[in-house]
Amino acid sequence: MTKIIIAGIGGVGGYFGGLLAKQFYNNNNVEINFLARGLHLNEIKKNGLTVIKGAESFVAKPNIITDNASEIGIADFIIICTKSYDLEPLLEQLKPCINHQTILLSLLNGVDSCEKIKKVFPNNIAVEGCVYIVSRLKQVGIVENSGNIQLLYFGLNNNTSEQLVFLKKLFVEAGIEATLFENIAPIIWEKFIFLSPIATITSYYNKNIGEILSNKESLLNINKLINEITSIANAKNIGVSSEIVEKTMIKLSKLPFETTTSMHMDYKNHKAKTEIESLTNFVITEGIAHNIPTPTYEMMYKKLLEKAKHNNNQQ
């Protein structure tokens, strides 16, 4: 029996976890379990997880859904889909599910989650991954994928394993557009070069991507952000495409006008925590380490810290 845990049943975990739970429901060889919390947990326990994509929808029911990881037991694979600021407490929560053979796949935003996982579980395989999807928790118990792309990329760096080949097989059987790479770093950084600037600038201006791209000032600034983060990737010899700046701008231009980011939504909703450290300040820290100037990131980071402080004072 292969036991899989989806930790975090939001837009990403809910969509991909929902596909897995639907495919392997009552399967004698594969067990899909959800780690969730609060009202979302209660609703899924009662009525299952509703997954919507376009005009289609289905209800997924995992083997176990709980907020107590010890109820699940030792897992073969744990797919981590929380926000980056919840990673450390989640890893502590997951300890009853992990032995030396457990593989942890991170689908978190950012590029440093596997380093954090290895600090807690140095003897386990920590796999980097990223997704391209426009999906959100519409309401408790309901996840909606409103985009036309739902790609999942994962892998190690200069290595692979039979277990990861098997995991890809399960993904594909569940209808997930998954690709396994033997050198994942350029793929992860390509996503980071796409996401970090857009998350930073939508939060800074409090505008969606269509508004950003149609304004001269913000269009200039998003180009500056992309160039700053690309310079860092090049300094680290990540191996991203020489045309990554142009490719990133093309990707942004193809997004629906109203598209925004989860970090922007957290600011709009006056959340106490955001992904500013992993998506914005990480770039500044890496710039300092590699002697790369990041003036646009620094300017926006300072303003976003002030905005977060104001939000916290209102609560």
Contacts in CASP RR format, 6 or more apart in sequence:
PFRMAT RR
TARGET T0000
AUTHOR 0000-0000-0000
METHOD contacts of the structure
MODEL  1
MTKIIIAGIGGVGGYFGGLLAKQFYNNNNVEINFLARGLHLNEIKKNGLT
VIKGAESFVAKPNIITDNASEIGIADFIIICTKSYDLEPLLEQLKPCINH
QTILLSLLNGVDSCEKIKKVFPNNIAVEGCVYIVSRLKQVGIVENSGNIQ
LLYFGLNNNTSEQLVFLKKLFVEAGIEATLFENIAPIIWEKFIFLSPIAT
ITSYYNKNIGEILSNKESLLNINKLINEITSIANAKNIGVSSEIVEKTMI
KLSKLPFETTTSMHMDYKNHKAKTEIESLTNFVITEGIAHNIPTPTYEMM
YKKLLEKAKHNNNQQ
1 28 0 8 1.000
1 29 0 8 1.000
1 30 0 8 1.000
1 31 0 8 1.000
2 29 0 8 1.000
2 30 0 8 1.000
2 31 0 8 1.000
2 76 0 8 1.000
2 77 0 8 1.000
2 166 0 8 1.000
2 170 0 8 1.000
3 31 0 8 1.000
3 33 0 8 1.000
3 72 0 8 1.000
3 73 0 8 1.000
3 74 0 8 1.000
3 75 0 8 1.000
3 76 0 8 1.000
3 77 0 8 1.000
4 20 0 8 1.000
4 30 0 8 1.000
4 31 0 8 1.000
4 32 0 8 1.000
4 33 0 8 1.000
4 75 0 8 1.000
4 76 0 8 1.000
4 77 0 8 1.000
4 78 0 8 1.000
4 79 0 8 1.000
4 170 0 8 1.000
5 33 0 8 1.000
5 34 0 8 1.000
5 35 0 8 1.000
5 69 0 8 1.000
5 72 0 8 1.000
5 75 0 8 1.000
5 77 0 8 1.000
5 78 0 8 1.000
5 79 0 8 1.000
5 94 0 8 1.000
5 97 0 8 1.000
6 13 0 8 1.000
6 14 0 8 1.000
6 16 0 8 1.000
6 17 0 8 1.000
6 18 0 8 1.000
6 20 0 8 1.000
6 32 0 8 1.000
6 33 0 8 1.000
6 34 0 8 1.000
6 35 0 8 1.000
6 62 0 8 1.000
6 79 0 8 1.000
6 81 0 8 1.000
7 35 0 8 1.000
7 78 0 8 1.000
7 79 0 8 1.000
7 80 0 8 1.000
7 81 0 8 1.000
7 82 0 8 1.000
7 90 0 8 1.000
7 94 0 8 1.000
8 14 0 8 1.000
8 34 0 8 1.000
8 35 0 8 1.000
8 36 0 8 1.000
8 80 0 8 1.000
8 81 0 8 1.000
8 82 0 8 1.000
9 17 0 8 1.000
9 34 0 8 1.000
9 35 0 8 1.000
9 36 0 8 1.000
9 40 0 8 1.000
9 44 0 8 1.000
9 49 0 8 1.000
9 65 0 8 1.000
9 81 0 8 1.000
9 137 0 8 1.000
9 143 0 8 1.000
10 40 0 8 1.000
10 81 0 8 1.000
10 135 0 8 1.000
10 136 0 8 1.000
10 137 0 8 1.000
10 143 0 8 1.000
11 81 0 8 1.000
11 133 0 8 1.000
11 135 0 8 1.000
11 136 0 8 1.000
11 137 0 8 1.000
11 143 0 8 1.000
11 145 0 8 1.000
12 81 0 8 1.000
12 107 0 8 1.000
12 131 0 8 1.000
12 133 0 8 1.000
12 135 0 8 1.000
13 79 0 8 1.000
13 81 0 8 1.000
13 107 0 8 1.000
13 143 0 8 1.000
14 49 0 8 1.000
14 51 0 8 1.000
14 81 0 8 1.000
14 135 0 8 1.000
14 137 0 8 1.000
14 143 0 8 1.000
15 51 0 8 1.000
15 53 0 8 1.000
15 133 0 8 1.000
15 135 0 8 1.000
15 143 0 8 1.000
15 145 0 8 1.000
15 150 0 8 1.000
16 79 0 8 1.000
16 81 0 8 1.000
16 107 0 8 1.000
16 131 0 8 1.000
16 152 0 8 1.000
16 171 0 8 1.000
16 176 0 8 1.000
17 32 0 8 1.000
17 34 0 8 1.000
17 60 0 8 1.000
17 62 0 8 1.000
17 79 0 8 1.000
18 32 0 8 1.000
18 49 0 8 1.000
18 51 0 8 1.000
18 60 0 8 1.000
18 62 0 8 1.000
18 143 0 8 1.000
19 51 0 8 1.000
19 60 0 8 1.000
19 174 0 8 1.000
19 175 0 8 1.000
19 176 0 8 1.000
20 32 0 8 1.000
20 170 0 8 1.000
20 171 0 8 1.000
20 174 0 8 1.000
20 176 0 8 1.000
21 32 0 8 1.000
21 34 0 8 1.000
21 49 0 8 1.000
21 60 0 8 1.000
21 61 0 8 1.000
21 62 0 8 1.000
22 51 0 8 1.000
22 58 0 8 1.000
22 60 0 8 1.000
22 174 0 8 1.000
23 173 0 8 1.000
23 174 0 8 1.000
23 175 0 8 1.000
24 30 0 8 1.000
24 31 0 8 1.000
24 32 0 8 1.000
24 170 0 8 1.000
24 174 0 8 1.000
25 32 0 8 1.000
25 60 0 8 1.000
25 61 0 8 1.000
30 170 0 8 1.000
31 63 0 8 1.000
31 64 0 8 1.000
32 62 0 8 1.000
32 63 0 8 1.000
33 62 0 8 1.000
33 63 0 8 1.000
33 64 0 8 1.000
33 65 0 8 1.000
33 66 0 8 1.000
33 72 0 8 1.000
33 75 0 8 1.000
34 44 0 8 1.000
34 49 0 8 1.000
34 62 0 8 1.000
34 64 0 8 1.000
34 65 0 8 1.000
34 66 0 8 1.000
35 65 0 8 1.000
35 66 0 8 1.000
35 67 0 8 1.000
35 69 0 8 1.000
35 72 0 8 1.000
35 93 0 8 1.000
35 94 0 8 1.000
36 44 0 8 1.000
36 65 0 8 1.000
36 66 0 8 1.000
36 67 0 8 1.000
37 67 0 8 1.000
38 67 0 8 1.000
39 140 0 8 1.000
40 137 0 8 1.000
40 140 0 8 1.000
40 141 0 8 1.000
41 65 0 8 1.000
41 66 0 8 1.000
41 67 0 8 1.000
42 140 0 8 1.000
43 140 0 8 1.000
43 141 0 8 1.000
44 62 0 8 1.000
44 65 0 8 1.000
44 141 0 8 1.000
45 65 0 8 1.000
47 59 0 8 1.000
47 141 0 8 1.000
48 59 0 8 1.000
48 60 0 8 1.000
48 61 0 8 1.000
48 65 0 8 1.000
48 141 0 8 1.000
49 59 0 8 1.000
49 60 0 8 1.000
49 61 0 8 1.000
49 62 0 8 1.000
49 141 0 8 1.000
49 142 0 8 1.000
49 143 0 8 1.000
50 57 0 8 1.000
50 58 0 8 1.000
50 59 0 8 1.000
50 60 0 8 1.000
50 141 0 8 1.000
50 142 0 8 1.000
50 143 0 8 1.000
51 57 0 8 1.000
51 58 0 8 1.000
51 59 0 8 1.000
51 60 0 8 1.000
51 143 0 8 1.000
51 144 0 8 1.000
51 145 0 8 1.000
52 138 0 8 1.000
52 142 0 8 1.000
52 143 0 8 1.000
52 144 0 8 1.000
52 145 0 8 1.000
53 144 0 8 1.000
53 145 0 8 1.000
53 150 0 8 1.000
54 145 0 8 1.000
54 146 0 8 1.000
64 71 0 8 1.000
64 72 0 8 1.000
66 72 0 8 1.000
69 93 0 8 1.000
69 94 0 8 1.000
69 95 0 8 1.000
69 96 0 8 1.000
69 97 0 8 1.000
70 96 0 8 1.000
70 97 0 8 1.000
72 96 0 8 1.000
72 97 0 8 1.000
73 96 0 8 1.000
73 97 0 8 1.000
74 97 0 8 1.000
74 98 0 8 1.000
74 99 0 8 1.000
74 102 0 8 1.000
75 97 0 8 1.000
75 98 0 8 1.000
75 102 0 8 1.000
76 101 0 8 1.000
76 102 0 8 1.000
76 103 0 8 1.000
76 163 0 8 1.000
77 102 0 8 1.000
77 103 0 8 1.000
77 104 0 8 1.000
77 105 0 8 1.000
77 163 0 8 1.000
77 167 0 8 1.000
78 94 0 8 1.000
78 97 0 8 1.000
78 98 0 8 1.000
78 102 0 8 1.000
78 103 0 8 1.000
78 104 0 8 1.000
78 105 0 8 1.000
79 105 0 8 1.000
79 107 0 8 1.000
80 87 0 8 1.000
80 90 0 8 1.000
80 104 0 8 1.000
80 105 0 8 1.000
80 106 0 8 1.000
80 107 0 8 1.000
80 108 0 8 1.000
80 113 0 8 1.000
80 117 0 8 1.000
81 107 0 8 1.000
81 108 0 8 1.000
82 90 0 8 1.000
82 108 0 8 1.000
83 108 0 8 1.000
83 109 0 8 1.000
83 262 0 8 1.000
83 273 0 8 1.000
83 275 0 8 1.000
84 108 0 8 1.000
84 109 0 8 1.000
84 110 0 8 1.000
84 113 0 8 1.000
84 275 0 8 1.000
84 277 0 8 1.000
84 278 0 8 1.000
84 279 0 8 1.000
85 273 0 8 1.000
85 274 0 8 1.000
85 275 0 8 1.000
85 277 0 8 1.000
85 278 0 8 1.000
86 273 0 8 1.000
87 108 0 8 1.000
87 113 0 8 1.000
87 116 0 8 1.000
87 117 0 8 1.000
88 116 0 8 1.000
88 120 0 8 1.000
91 116 0 8 1.000
91 117 0 8 1.000
91 120 0 8 1.000
91 121 0 8 1.000
92 120 0 8 1.000
98 104 0 8 1.000
98 121 0 8 1.000
98 124 0 8 1.000
100 123 0 8 1.000
100 124 0 8 1.000
102 121 0 8 1.000
102 124 0 8 1.000
103 124 0 8 1.000
103 125 0 8 1.000
103 127 0 8 1.000
103 163 0 8 1.000
103 164 0 8 1.000
103 167 0 8 1.000
104 117 0 8 1.000
104 121 0 8 1.000
104 124 0 8 1.000
104 125 0 8 1.000
104 126 0 8 1.000
104 127 0 8 1.000
105 127 0 8 1.000
105 129 0 8 1.000
105 154 0 8 1.000
105 167 0 8 1.000
106 113 0 8 1.000
106 114 0 8 1.000
106 117 0 8 1.000
106 126 0 8 1.000
106 127 0 8 1.000
106 128 0 8 1.000
106 129 0 8 1.000
107 129 0 8 1.000
107 130 0 8 1.000
107 131 0 8 1.000
107 152 0 8 1.000
107 154 0 8 1.000
108 278 0 8 1.000
109 195 0 8 1.000
109 199 0 8 1.000
109 262 0 8 1.000
109 275 0 8 1.000
109 278 0 8 1.000
109 279 0 8 1.000
110 188 0 8 1.000
110 192 0 8 1.000
110 195 0 8 1.000
110 196 0 8 1.000
110 275 0 8 1.000
110 278 0 8 1.000
110 279 0 8 1.000
110 282 0 8 1.000
111 128 0 8 1.000
111 188 0 8 1.000
111 189 0 8 1.000
111 192 0 8 1.000
111 282 0 8 1.000
112 278 0 8 1.000
112 282 0 8 1.000
113 128 0 8 1.000
113 278 0 8 1.000
114 126 0 8 1.000
114 127 0 8 1.000
114 128 0 8 1.000
117 124 0 8 1.000
117 126 0 8 1.000
118 124 0 8 1.000
118 126 0 8 1.000
125 156 0 8 1.000
125 161 0 8 1.000
125 163 0 8 1.000
127 154 0 8 1.000
127 155 0 8 1.000
127 156 0 8 1.000
127 164 0 8 1.000
127 184 0 8 1.000
128 154 0 8 1.000
128 155 0 8 1.000
128 156 0 8 1.000
128 157 0 8 1.000
128 184 0 8 1.000
128 185 0 8 1.000
128 188 0 8 1.000
129 152 0 8 1.000
129 153 0 8 1.000
129 154 0 8 1.000
129 155 0 8 1.000
129 184 0 8 1.000
129 187 0 8 1.000
129 188 0 8 1.000
130 152 0 8 1.000
130 153 0 8 1.000
130 154 0 8 1.000
130 187 0 8 1.000
130 188 0 8 1.000
130 191 0 8 1.000
130 192 0 8 1.000
131 150 0 8 1.000
131 151 0 8 1.000
131 152 0 8 1.000
131 153 0 8 1.000
132 149 0 8 1.000
132 150 0 8 1.000
132 151 0 8 1.000
132 191 0 8 1.000
133 145 0 8 1.000
133 147 0 8 1.000
133 149 0 8 1.000
133 150 0 8 1.000
133 151 0 8 1.000
134 145 0 8 1.000
134 146 0 8 1.000
134 147 0 8 1.000
134 149 0 8 1.000
134 256 0 8 1.000
134 259 0 8 1.000
135 143 0 8 1.000
135 144 0 8 1.000
135 145 0 8 1.000
135 146 0 8 1.000
135 147 0 8 1.000
135 150 0 8 1.000
136 143 0 8 1.000
136 144 0 8 1.000
136 146 0 8 1.000
136 262 0 8 1.000
137 143 0 8 1.000
138 144 0 8 1.000
147 256 0 8 1.000
150 176 0 8 1.000
150 177 0 8 1.000
151 177 0 8 1.000
151 178 0 8 1.000
151 179 0 8 1.000
152 171 0 8 1.000
152 176 0 8 1.000
152 177 0 8 1.000
152 178 0 8 1.000
152 179 0 8 1.000
153 178 0 8 1.000
153 179 0 8 1.000
153 181 0 8 1.000
153 184 0 8 1.000
153 187 0 8 1.000
153 188 0 8 1.000
153 191 0 8 1.000
154 164 0 8 1.000
154 167 0 8 1.000
154 168 0 8 1.000
154 178 0 8 1.000
154 179 0 8 1.000
154 180 0 8 1.000
154 181 0 8 1.000
154 184 0 8 1.000
155 164 0 8 1.000
155 180 0 8 1.000
155 181 0 8 1.000
155 182 0 8 1.000
155 184 0 8 1.000
156 164 0 8 1.000
156 182 0 8 1.000
156 184 0 8 1.000
157 183 0 8 1.000
157 184 0 8 1.000
157 185 0 8 1.000
158 182 0 8 1.000
158 183 0 8 1.000
159 182 0 8 1.000
160 180 0 8 1.000
160 182 0 8 1.000
164 180 0 8 1.000
165 180 0 8 1.000
167 180 0 8 1.000
168 178 0 8 1.000
168 179 0 8 1.000
168 180 0 8 1.000
171 178 0 8 1.000
172 178 0 8 1.000
181 187 0 8 1.000
185 238 0 8 1.000
185 239 0 8 1.000
186 238 0 8 1.000
186 239 0 8 1.000
186 240 0 8 1.000
186 241 0 8 1.000
189 233 0 8 1.000
189 238 0 8 1.000
189 239 0 8 1.000
189 240 0 8 1.000
190 240 0 8 1.000
190 241 0 8 1.000
190 244 0 8 1.000
190 247 0 8 1.000
192 229 0 8 1.000
192 233 0 8 1.000
193 226 0 8 1.000
193 229 0 8 1.000
193 230 0 8 1.000
193 233 0 8 1.000
193 240 0 8 1.000
193 244 0 8 1.000
193 248 0 8 1.000
194 248 0 8 1.000
194 251 0 8 1.000
194 252 0 8 1.000
195 261 0 8 1.000
195 279 0 8 1.000
196 225 0 8 1.000
196 229 0 8 1.000
196 279 0 8 1.000
196 280 0 8 1.000
196 282 0 8 1.000
196 283 0 8 1.000
197 222 0 8 1.000
197 225 0 8 1.000
197 226 0 8 1.000
197 229 0 8 1.000
197 248 0 8 1.000
198 209 0 8 1.000
198 212 0 8 1.000
198 222 0 8 1.000
198 252 0 8 1.000
198 261 0 8 1.000
199 261 0 8 1.000
199 262 0 8 1.000
199 263 0 8 1.000
199 264 0 8 1.000
199 275 0 8 1.000
199 279 0 8 1.000
199 280 0 8 1.000
200 225 0 8 1.000
200 263 0 8 1.000
200 279 0 8 1.000
200 280 0 8 1.000
200 297 0 8 1.000
200 300 0 8 1.000
200 301 0 8 1.000
200 304 0 8 1.000
201 212 0 8 1.000
201 218 0 8 1.000
201 221 0 8 1.000
201 222 0 8 1.000
201 225 0 8 1.000
201 300 0 8 1.000
202 208 0 8 1.000
202 209 0 8 1.000
202 212 0 8 1.000
202 260 0 8 1.000
202 261 0 8 1.000
202 263 0 8 1.000
202 264 0 8 1.000
203 261 0 8 1.000
203 263 0 8 1.000
203 264 0 8 1.000
203 267 0 8 1.000
203 274 0 8 1.000
203 276 0 8 1.000
203 304 0 8 1.000
203 307 0 8 1.000
204 300 0 8 1.000
204 303 0 8 1.000
204 304 0 8 1.000
205 211 0 8 1.000
205 212 0 8 1.000
205 218 0 8 1.000
206 264 0 8 1.000
206 267 0 8 1.000
206 268 0 8 1.000
207 215 0 8 1.000
207 218 0 8 1.000
208 257 0 8 1.000
208 258 0 8 1.000
208 259 0 8 1.000
208 260 0 8 1.000
208 264 0 8 1.000
209 252 0 8 1.000
209 255 0 8 1.000
209 257 0 8 1.000
209 259 0 8 1.000
209 260 0 8 1.000
210 255 0 8 1.000
210 257 0 8 1.000
210 258 0 8 1.000
210 259 0 8 1.000
211 218 0 8 1.000
211 257 0 8 1.000
212 218 0 8 1.000
212 219 0 8 1.000
212 222 0 8 1.000
213 219 0 8 1.000
213 222 0 8 1.000
213 252 0 8 1.000
213 253 0 8 1.000
221 296 0 8 1.000
221 300 0 8 1.000
222 252 0 8 1.000
223 245 0 8 1.000
223 249 0 8 1.000
224 295 0 8 1.000
224 296 0 8 1.000
225 296 0 8 1.000
225 297 0 8 1.000
225 300 0 8 1.000
226 245 0 8 1.000
226 248 0 8 1.000
226 249 0 8 1.000
227 245 0 8 1.000
228 283 0 8 1.000
228 292 0 8 1.000
228 293 0 8 1.000
228 294 0 8 1.000
228 295 0 8 1.000
228 296 0 8 1.000
228 297 0 8 1.000
229 283 0 8 1.000
229 294 0 8 1.000
229 297 0 8 1.000
230 240 0 8 1.000
230 244 0 8 1.000
230 245 0 8 1.000
231 292 0 8 1.000
232 283 0 8 1.000
232 286 0 8 1.000
232 287 0 8 1.000
232 290 0 8 1.000
232 292 0 8 1.000
232 294 0 8 1.000
233 239 0 8 1.000
233 240 0 8 1.000
233 244 0 8 1.000
234 240 0 8 1.000
235 287 0 8 1.000
235 290 0 8 1.000
235 291 0 8 1.000
235 292 0 8 1.000
236 286 0 8 1.000
236 290 0 8 1.000
241 247 0 8 1.000
262 275 0 8 1.000
263 274 0 8 1.000
263 275 0 8 1.000
263 276 0 8 1.000
263 279 0 8 1.000
266 273 0 8 1.000
266 274 0 8 1.000
266 275 0 8 1.000
267 274 0 8 1.000
267 304 0 8 1.000
267 307 0 8 1.000
267 308 0 8 1.000
267 311 0 8 1.000
270 311 0 8 1.000
270 314 0 8 1.000
270 315 0 8 1.000
271 311 0 8 1.000
272 311 0 8 1.000
272 312 0 8 1.000
272 315 0 8 1.000
274 304 0 8 1.000
274 308 0 8 1.000
276 301 0 8 1.000
276 304 0 8 1.000
276 305 0 8 1.000
276 308 0 8 1.000
280 297 0 8 1.000
280 300 0 8 1.000
280 301 0 8 1.000
280 304 0 8 1.000
281 301 0 8 1.000
283 294 0 8 1.000
283 297 0 8 1.000
284 294 0 8 1.000
284 297 0 8 1.000
284 298 0 8 1.000
284 301 0 8 1.000
286 292 0 8 1.000
287 293 0 8 1.000
287 294 0 8 1.000
END
